[in-house]
Amino acid sequence: MDPEQPASHSPPSSVLCSVLAVKSQSYEVTLDPGQLVLSWREVRPRRDRSRGGAGGSRTGAHAVPVSEIVSVEEAEINEKNDPSIKWQHMCKPHAFTVHYMQRAKNHRWRCKSVTFWCSDEVLCCYWLQALTDLLDQQTCRPKHLLVYINPYGGKKKGKQIYENKVAPLFSIAAISTDVIVTEYANHARDNLYETNLDKYDGIVCVGGDGMFSEVLHGLIGRVQKDSNVDQHNPKAQLAHCNIRIGIIPAGSTDCVCFATVGVNDPVTSALHIILGDSQPLDVCSIHHKNMFLKYSVSLVGYGFYGDVLKGSEKNRWMGPARYDFSGFKTFLAHHYYEGTVTFQPAKCCLSSPRDQICCRSGCYICRQSSNYLESKQREQSCGLQQKEQEEDWTIIKGKFMAINAANISCACPRSPKGLSPAAHLADGTADLILVRKCSRLNFLRHLIRHTSNDDQFDFGFVDVHRVTNFQFTPKHFEDEDTESTDIGNLGKKNFPQICTDHPSCGCNRANSIWNCDGEMLDQTSIEVSVHSQLIKLFARGIESSKCEENNLSSML
């Protein structure tokens, strides 16, 4: 660095530019409050000029948006830690360090840092203050978090992952935390009903999808309780949860994290939390005869995926391998189930399950759908949608290998496309996938396409519908009370379920179960409603590539 270089002392509202040192090299550092960008370029002098001459060439350019700066702090002056500094050219050096987010491959983020040095104490303080003031304007960032850690999920490394990878980043970002290590099932859910949430800017769960489900149920239940909303009423307008949830993946599958961030990486998720990202997410409520059962954000599956879960729960001693074992066994069993599916198609939807438009960060479809859904909710609150609710329903009877409702793509490392690749995070709909009775070979072809580029819905025995509500009634419920399927003037009876004509089905296999985000529901007759953008996550959705952006532009 040239100590003779004049320093710029511009006011914070204008561009701040100085020549500072990074290790032994001189850099032109610029902070543009208007563009909210910090940039620095290496200054290399020409051979025929002095070191501080004006004829230097600029290379090694870097630019970081202020929104992606994690923190800035005064650096400790320690010659031993940075021997490359030429101290003899500096009288009493001063320095500040900028920690920032840098994108890596496969949607991963990393925290990088750069230290700028100068001999002018006033200039150093000026830079520190200017950067701090701009970071203080990032009001979406959390300052105090409530953290729940599941020490038993996945490979039982939740506590280790948090302490080694996440806590140091929170410390750099000056985020204070209250940490609770859960001791039993539903510990987090029960605790959320009692905790004073007003003092927190967000809730973080460290674990798998089961841990997230605990926090989800605790937060939604707490908000409905505080808002005097009856969760047992399937037609109730649920109160939205304004406090955000962060997911630090430490489970076996981490489907929700993968579908909203693009990768299961604790450091990436921690940086999303630190930067204050916000991603609304639709939530499905599940009821049985006016009794609330569960909330779901990813998969509600009956038949194949219900049987896989049921089989895996009997072999928990096998660890994650139990899913592969149970899946293979369920495929060989080849059971099907008979019943009736009743659903309400999504109205004025800008997309379809087969349009190949994937939900990405800043999704146009989710933004437009949000405006439409808000107007529909206002109409519903005024009683203007009753006729639509009574009439616009579709009824399908049949024998099904699988009945799946995907609220999101349900992508995971094993199935990067997911059950429904074009499902959206916040458009107020779910994709209802009906796989009718078919041969083993055809069903295998359908399953294989979940891991290939081929359309998994391009079969005559597969139907997919974008819906806002649906109900399923197994055939053996025909003679029971029809209260759970009372939809205005439909007056339809429940239809019983029979699979005695199938050679592999015995009377003890008359029912499947529902797989609700990896948890079992024993009630087979259910009613499911999608609640638009009920919760918010510390995420921004999967960032799209330039190729995907070009494809989207051509389709819209």
C-alpha positions, 0 to 999 in steps of 0.5 A: 500500500502507498502511504502517500495515497490520498484518502477519500473521506466522502460522506456515507451517502456518497461513494467511498473509495480508498487504496487499502492493503490486502496482505502485501498487495494494494487494492482500490476498495469502493463502497457504493451506498447507492448500489449497496455493493462493496468491491475491491480491485488489485492495483498493480503498478507498471514497471516504468512507474513508481509504486504509488503511481497513477498508471497502475493496472487493476486486476483481481476484482471482487464485488460483494452486495451489502446484503451478503456481508455477514459482519464487519469488525476491527481486526487484531494487529498481529504480525505473527498471524500475517507475516506478509504485511510489510510493517516497515512501510506502515506506521502503527497499522490499522485494519478491519475484517469483512466476513461475507458469503460466497457461492460454491458449487451445487447451491452451497454457500461458504463464509469467507473473510478479507482483511483491509489494512491502512496506516490512517486510523481515522480512515479505518474507523470511517470504513468501519462505521460506513459498513456498520451503518449499512449492515444496520439497515438490514433489518430482516436479519435476526439478532436473537434465536431460539434453537432446538437440537435433536441429539438422536436424529439421523446419525446422532450428530445434531449437537456436534454439527451445531457446535462445530459448524453453526455456532461459530457463524452465529458468533461472527454475525453477533447473533445470540441464542437460547439453545434447548437440546430436546430430551424426548419426542415432541419436546420442542412442540410442547416447549413452544406452547409455553415459551415467550416468543416475542423476544425471539427473531426466529426459531432454528431446529437442528435435526431432520424432517421429524424435528422440523415437524415438531417445531412446525406443529408447536409454532402453528398450534401456538399461533392458532391458540393465541389467535383463538382459531379452532384447529379442529375445524377443517374450514377454519382460516388459520392465522399466519405465523410471522416468526421464521423457522430455520432448518439446520439439516442433521437428519437422514433425508432432510427433504424440506431443507433440500427443496427450499435451499437446494442442498443439505449443508449446515453451513449453507443453511446457517448463512441463509439464517444469518442473512435474514432470508425469508421464504413463505411456505404452504402448509396442508392441514389434515383432518378426520371427522372434524378432528385435527390430525397433522400438518404437512409441508411435503408429502401426504402419501397413501398406498406405496409410500404409506406401506414403505413407512409402515415397514420401515418403522418395524425395522428401525434397528437397521438405521437408514437402510431400513427405507431401502429394505422396506421399499423393495419389500413393498414393491414385491408385495404390489398391493393396491387399495380401492376407494374414492378421491374427491378434490377441488382443482386449483382455480386460475392457476398460472402453472400445472404439474407438467409444465416443467417450470420449477419453483426457484428463488423469487418465483414469479408464479408464487408471487402472482398466485399470492396476490390471487389467493389473497383476494380469494381469501378476502372473498371467502371471509365475506362469504362470497365463495360458498357456492364455489366450495359446494360445486367445484369438486371432482370425484374419482373412484378406483383401485390405486397403487399410490395416492400422493399429495406433494406440497413441494417437489419432495426432492432429496439427494436420492431423488433430485427431481422429487415426486412432483418436480414442478410443485411450488413452495408458496402458490397455495396448491398441492399436486395430487398424484394418483397411480392406478392399479398397474403391473409391477413392470409399469409401476417400476417404470414409474418409480425409475423416472423419479431419478431420470429426466423423463416425465414420470407422469407420462403413463396412462395409469398416472393422473396428476392434478393441482388442487387446493383441497382433497379427501380420500375415503377407503371403500370399507367406510361405506356403512360408516358415518359420512360426516368427514366427507360432508361437502355441502350438497354432494351427499355422497356416501363413503365407499368401502375398500376391498382388495380380496381379488388381488392374489397377494392381498390378505384380509389383514392387508385391507388398509394402508396408512398415510405417510405424513412427512415421514410420520404415520397416520392410522386414520385412512379417511382424511380431509386435506386443505392447503393453507397458502404461505402459512409459515416462513422459513429462513431461506430464499428458495433454490437459486436458478441457473441462467439456463433455467431463467432462459427456459422460464422466459420462453415459457411465460 
